[in-house]
Amino acid sequence: MNLTILHIEDDQEIGSWVSGFLKEHGFEVIWITSGNDAMQHMDRADLVILDIMLPGLDGYSIGQRLKKKYPHIPILMLSARTSMEDKLQGLTFVDDYMTKPYHPDELVARIHVLLRRLGVTSPEIMQVKHLRIDQKANRIINTILNEDIILTGKQFHIFMYLMDHVDQVLTKKQIYEAVWGDAYIEGDKTLMVHIRHLREKIEIDTKNPQIIETIRGIGYRLRS
């Protein structure tokens, strides 16, 4: 269900940092350190993040080849080169160009803009266990009872945040700050209470939850 990003970056520190950050935001990431093997991963990629300075063929050559064969897949170029000439050269074939350094939140925002612009989105109808989630209509249906599950605003926000990071372990801090927009205070029981009430509505057996799993000492995970 998660969208997949092919990240081509030879710098180990930058590559590890960017890939980790993207995974935290719900993307699957294929990180490679040169463009030589890029073609074999393109069938899985929804978007490409491409550095210019690479061993062997540079980002311009690789990007042009990828775009020629896969014109529907958006390419975002990241580069320390800030001259207008470099940007214009890149923008002849890529869909966006960002210069280093950059804020990671801006990177994620630009990725979402590109995906929406080019019509690459997550499926509107998703299935998790006995739940059918209609993202367009903001509906969650219990397919066993064929009934809508009515959630409060906070419950829905929590559920969809977990859905955006399906099968990933999220800390209480991550969830709380994403949903409430405030700093998390260690020991606060607010999230735990909301998770309990959410489970009462979506789980078949709240004593043995199959959808929202508690990761002891860390947080929660929504299982696909």
C-alpha positions as a Markdown table, in Angstrom:
| # | Residue | x | y | z |
|---|---|---|---|---|
| 1 | Met | 0.0 | 0.0 | 0.0 |
| 2 | Asn | 2.9 | 2.4 | 0.8 |
| 3 | Leu | 4.3 | 4.4 | -2.1 |
| 4 | Thr | 7.9 | 3.5 | -3.0 |
| 5 | Ile | 10.7 | 6.0 | -3.5 |
| 6 | Leu | 13.9 | 5.1 | -5.4 |
| 7 | His | 16.6 | 7.1 | -3.7 |
| 8 | Ile | 19.9 | 7.4 | -5.6 |
| 9 | Glu | 22.6 | 9.0 | -3.4 |
| 10 | Asp | 26.2 | 7.9 | -2.9 |
| 11 | Asp | 26.9 | 9.9 | 0.3 |
| 12 | Gln | 26.3 | 7.4 | 3.1 |
| 13 | Glu | 25.4 | 9.9 | 5.7 |
| 14 | Ile | 22.9 | 11.8 | 3.5 |
| 15 | Gly | 21.5 | 8.6 | 2.1 |
| 16 | Ser | 20.9 | 7.0 | 5.4 |
| 17 | Trp | 19.4 | 10.2 | 6.9 |
| 18 | Val | 17.0 | 10.9 | 4.0 |
| 19 | Ser | 16.0 | 7.3 | 3.7 |
| 20 | Gly | 15.3 | 7.0 | 7.4 |
| 21 | Phe | 13.3 | 10.2 | 7.4 |
| 22 | Leu | 11.2 | 9.1 | 4.4 |
| 23 | Lys | 10.4 | 5.8 | 6.0 |
| 24 | Glu | 9.2 | 7.6 | 9.2 |
| 25 | His | 6.7 | 9.4 | 6.9 |
| 26 | Gly | 5.3 | 6.2 | 5.6 |
| 27 | Phe | 7.2 | 5.6 | 2.3 |
| 28 | Glu | 9.0 | 2.5 | 1.2 |
| 29 | Val | 12.5 | 3.4 | 0.2 |
| 30 | Ile | 15.0 | 1.7 | -2.1 |
| 31 | Trp | 18.3 | 3.3 | -1.5 |
| 32 | Ile | 21.1 | 2.7 | -4.0 |
| 33 | Thr | 24.5 | 4.5 | -4.2 |
| 34 | Ser | 24.9 | 4.7 | -8.0 |
| 35 | Gly | 22.7 | 4.8 | -11.0 |
| 36 | Asn | 24.0 | 1.7 | -12.6 |
| 37 | Asp | 21.3 | -0.5 | -11.1 |
| 38 | Ala | 18.5 | 2.1 | -11.2 |
| 39 | Met | 16.7 | 0.5 | -14.1 |
| 40 | Gln | 16.1 | -2.8 | -12.3 |
| 41 | His | 14.2 | -1.0 | -9.5 |
| 42 | Met | 12.0 | 1.3 | -11.7 |
| 43 | Asp | 9.1 | -1.2 | -11.9 |
| 44 | Arg | 8.7 | -0.8 | -8.1 |
| 45 | Ala | 9.3 | 3.0 | -7.9 |
| 46 | Asp | 6.5 | 5.6 | -7.7 |
| 47 | Leu | 9.0 | 8.5 | -7.5 |
| 48 | Val | 12.8 | 8.9 | -7.9 |
| 49 | Ile | 15.0 | 11.1 | -5.8 |
| 50 | Leu | 18.3 | 11.7 | -7.7 |
| 51 | Asp | 21.6 | 13.3 | -6.7 |
| 52 | Ile | 23.7 | 14.9 | -9.5 |
| 53 | Met | 27.2 | 14.0 | -8.2 |
| 54 | Leu | 27.4 | 10.2 | -8.5 |
| 55 | Pro | 30.2 | 7.7 | -9.2 |
| 56 | Gly | 30.2 | 6.7 | -12.9 |
| 57 | Leu | 27.3 | 8.3 | -14.8 |
| 58 | Asp | 26.2 | 11.6 | -13.3 |
| 59 | Gly | 22.6 | 12.4 | -12.2 |
| 60 | Tyr | 21.9 | 14.2 | -15.5 |
| 61 | Ser | 22.7 | 11.2 | -17.6 |
| 62 | Ile | 20.9 | 8.8 | -15.4 |
| 63 | Gly | 17.9 | 11.0 | -15.0 |
| 64 | Gln | 17.5 | 11.5 | -18.7 |
| 65 | Arg | 17.6 | 7.7 | -19.3 |
| 66 | Leu | 15.1 | 7.0 | -16.6 |
| 67 | Lys | 12.7 | 9.7 | -17.8 |
| 68 | Lys | 12.9 | 8.5 | -21.4 |
| 69 | Lys | 12.0 | 5.0 | -20.5 |
| 70 | Tyr | 9.6 | 5.8 | -17.6 |
| 71 | Pro | 8.1 | 9.2 | -18.4 |
| 72 | His | 5.2 | 8.8 | -16.0 |
| 73 | Ile | 7.5 | 8.4 | -12.9 |
| 74 | Pro | 8.3 | 11.8 | -11.3 |
| 75 | Ile | 11.9 | 12.6 | -10.6 |
| 76 | Leu | 13.0 | 15.0 | -7.9 |
| 77 | Met | 16.7 | 16.1 | -8.2 |
| 78 | Leu | 18.6 | 17.0 | -5.1 |
| 79 | Ser | 21.9 | 18.9 | -5.6 |
| 80 | Ala | 24.5 | 21.1 | -3.9 |
| 81 | Arg | 24.7 | 22.9 | -7.2 |
| 82 | Thr | 22.8 | 26.2 | -6.9 |
| 83 | Ser | 23.6 | 28.0 | -10.2 |
| 84 | Met | 20.7 | 28.8 | -12.5 |
| 85 | Glu | 22.4 | 26.9 | -15.3 |
| 86 | Asp | 22.5 | 23.7 | -13.3 |
| 87 | Lys | 18.8 | 24.1 | -12.3 |
| 88 | Leu | 17.7 | 24.8 | -15.9 |
| 89 | Gln | 19.7 | 21.8 | -17.1 |
| 90 | Gly | 18.0 | 19.6 | -14.6 |
| 91 | Leu | 14.5 | 20.9 | -15.2 |
| 92 | Thr | 14.7 | 19.9 | -18.8 |
| 93 | Phe | 13.9 | 16.4 | -17.7 |
| 94 | Val | 13.2 | 16.2 | -13.9 |
| 95 | Asp | 9.9 | 17.3 | -12.3 |
| 96 | Asp | 11.4 | 19.3 | -9.4 |
| 97 | Tyr | 14.9 | 20.5 | -8.3 |
| 98 | Met | 15.9 | 21.1 | -4.7 |
| 99 | Thr | 19.3 | 22.5 | -3.6 |
| 100 | Lys | 21.2 | 21.4 | -0.5 |
| 101 | Pro | 20.9 | 22.1 | 2.4 |
| 102 | Tyr | 17.1 | 21.7 | 2.7 |
| 103 | His | 14.7 | 21.1 | 5.5 |
| 104 | Pro | 13.4 | 17.5 | 5.5 |
| 105 | Asp | 9.8 | 18.6 | 5.9 |
| 106 | Glu | 10.1 | 20.6 | 2.7 |
| 107 | Leu | 11.4 | 17.5 | 0.9 |
| 108 | Val | 8.3 | 15.5 | 2.1 |
| 109 | Ala | 6.0 | 18.3 | 1.1 |
| 110 | Arg | 7.5 | 18.5 | -2.4 |
| 111 | Ile | 7.2 | 14.8 | -2.8 |
| 112 | His | 3.5 | 14.9 | -1.9 |
| 113 | Val | 3.0 | 17.8 | -4.4 |
| 114 | Leu | 4.6 | 15.9 | -7.2 |
| 115 | Leu | 2.7 | 12.7 | -6.5 |
| 116 | Arg | -0.6 | 14.6 | -6.5 |
| 117 | Arg | 0.3 | 16.6 | -9.6 |
| 118 | Leu | 1.1 | 13.5 | -11.5 |
| 119 | Gly | -1.8 | 11.5 | -10.2 |
| 120 | Val | 0.3 | 9.1 | -8.2 |
| 121 | Thr | -1.6 | 8.5 | -5.0 |
| 122 | Ser | -2.4 | 5.8 | -2.5 |
| 123 | Pro | -5.5 | 3.7 | -3.3 |
| 124 | Glu | -8.7 | 5.3 | -2.2 |
| 125 | Ile | -10.2 | 2.0 | -1.0 |
| 126 | Met | -8.1 | -0.1 | 1.3 |
| 127 | Gln | -8.7 | -3.2 | 3.3 |
| 128 | Val | -7.3 | -4.1 | 6.7 |
| 129 | Lys | -8.6 | -7.3 | 8.2 |
| 130 | His | -12.4 | -6.9 | 8.4 |
| 131 | Leu | -12.2 | -3.1 | 7.9 |
| 132 | Arg | -12.7 | -1.4 | 4.5 |
| 133 | Ile | -11.4 | 2.2 | 4.5 |
| 134 | Asp | -12.7 | 4.6 | 1.9 |
| 135 | Gln | -10.3 | 7.5 | 2.1 |
| 136 | Lys | -12.3 | 9.7 | -0.3 |
| 137 | Ala | -15.5 | 9.5 | 1.7 |
| 138 | Asn | -13.7 | 9.3 | 5.1 |
| 139 | Arg | -15.6 | 6.1 | 5.9 |
| 140 | Ile | -14.5 | 3.0 | 7.8 |
| 141 | Ile | -16.8 | 0.0 | 7.2 |
| 142 | Asn | -17.0 | -3.2 | 9.3 |
| 143 | Thr | -17.4 | -5.7 | 6.5 |
| 144 | Ile | -18.6 | -8.5 | 8.8 |
| 145 | Leu | -21.6 | -6.4 | 10.0 |
| 146 | Asn | -21.7 | -4.3 | 6.9 |
| 147 | Glu | -21.9 | -1.2 | 9.1 |
| 148 | Asp | -20.1 | 2.1 | 9.2 |
| 149 | Ile | -17.8 | 2.6 | 12.2 |
| 150 | Ile | -18.4 | 6.0 | 13.7 |
| 151 | Leu | -15.2 | 7.5 | 15.1 |
| 152 | Thr | -14.6 | 10.8 | 16.9 |
| 153 | Gly | -12.3 | 13.3 | 15.1 |
| 154 | Lys | -9.3 | 12.4 | 17.2 |
| 155 | Gln | -9.9 | 8.6 | 16.8 |
| 156 | Phe | -10.2 | 9.0 | 13.1 |
| 157 | His | -7.0 | 11.1 | 13.0 |
| 158 | Ile | -5.1 | 8.5 | 15.0 |
| 159 | Phe | -6.4 | 5.6 | 12.9 |
| 160 | Met | -5.4 | 7.3 | 9.6 |
| 161 | Tyr | -2.0 | 8.3 | 10.9 |
| 162 | Leu | -1.4 | 4.7 | 11.8 |
| 163 | Met | -2.7 | 3.7 | 8.3 |
| 164 | Asp | -0.3 | 6.1 | 6.7 |
| 165 | His | 2.5 | 4.2 | 8.5 |
| 166 | Val | 1.0 | 0.7 | 8.3 |
| 167 | Asp | 3.2 | -2.1 | 9.7 |
| 168 | Gln | 5.6 | 0.5 | 11.1 |
| 169 | Val | 6.3 | 0.8 | 14.9 |
| 170 | Leu | 5.4 | 4.4 | 15.9 |
| 171 | Thr | 6.3 | 5.9 | 19.3 |
| 172 | Lys | 3.7 | 7.5 | 21.5 |
| 173 | Lys | 5.5 | 10.8 | 21.0 |
| 174 | Gln | 5.3 | 10.5 | 17.2 |
| 175 | Ile | 1.5 | 9.7 | 17.3 |
| 176 | Tyr | 0.6 | 12.3 | 19.9 |
| 177 | Glu | 2.5 | 15.2 | 18.3 |
| 178 | Ala | 1.1 | 14.3 | 14.8 |
| 179 | Val | -2.5 | 14.2 | 16.1 |
| 180 | Trp | -2.6 | 16.8 | 18.8 |
| 181 | Gly | 0.1 | 19.1 | 17.4 |
| 182 | Asp | 1.5 | 19.6 | 20.9 |
| 183 | Ala | 4.7 | 18.4 | 22.6 |
| 184 | Tyr | 4.3 | 15.0 | 24.2 |
| 185 | Ile | 4.8 | 14.7 | 27.9 |
| 186 | Glu | 6.2 | 11.4 | 29.1 |
| 187 | Gly | 3.6 | 9.5 | 31.1 |
| 188 | Asp | 0.6 | 11.3 | 29.6 |
| 189 | Lys | -2.3 | 8.8 | 29.3 |
| 190 | Thr | -4.3 | 10.7 | 26.7 |
| 191 | Leu | -3.2 | 8.7 | 23.7 |
| 192 | Met | -3.6 | 5.4 | 25.6 |
| 193 | Val | -7.2 | 6.2 | 26.5 |
| 194 | His | -8.0 | 7.2 | 22.9 |
| 195 | Ile | -6.4 | 4.0 | 21.6 |
| 196 | Arg | -8.5 | 1.9 | 24.0 |
| 197 | His | -11.7 | 3.6 | 22.8 |
| 198 | Leu | -10.6 | 3.2 | 19.2 |
| 199 | Arg | -10.0 | -0.5 | 19.7 |
| 200 | Glu | -13.5 | -0.9 | 21.2 |
| 201 | Lys | -14.9 | 0.3 | 17.8 |
| 202 | Ile | -12.6 | -1.5 | 15.3 |
| 203 | Glu | -11.4 | -4.7 | 16.9 |
| 204 | Ile | -13.4 | -8.0 | 17.0 |
| 205 | Asp | -11.8 | -8.8 | 20.4 |
| 206 | Thr | -10.3 | -5.9 | 22.4 |
| 207 | Lys | -8.5 | -8.3 | 24.7 |
| 208 | Asn | -6.7 | -9.8 | 21.7 |
| 209 | Pro | -6.3 | -6.9 | 19.2 |
| 210 | Gln | -5.4 | -7.8 | 15.7 |
| 211 | Ile | -5.3 | -4.4 | 14.1 |
| 212 | Ile | -3.6 | -2.0 | 16.5 |
| 213 | Glu | -0.8 | -3.7 | 18.3 |
| 214 | Thr | 0.8 | -2.4 | 21.4 |
| 215 | Ile | 4.6 | -2.4 | 21.3 |
| 216 | Arg | 5.5 | -2.4 | 25.0 |
| 217 | Gly | 7.7 | 0.5 | 26.1 |
| 218 | Ile | 7.6 | 2.1 | 22.6 |
| 219 | Gly | 4.1 | 2.8 | 21.2 |
| 220 | Tyr | 1.8 | 1.2 | 18.6 |
| 221 | Arg | 1.7 | -0.5 | 15.2 |
| 222 | Leu | -1.2 | -1.0 | 12.8 |
| 223 | Arg | -1.0 | -4.5 | 11.2 |
| 224 | Ser | -2.0 | -4.9 | 7.6 |
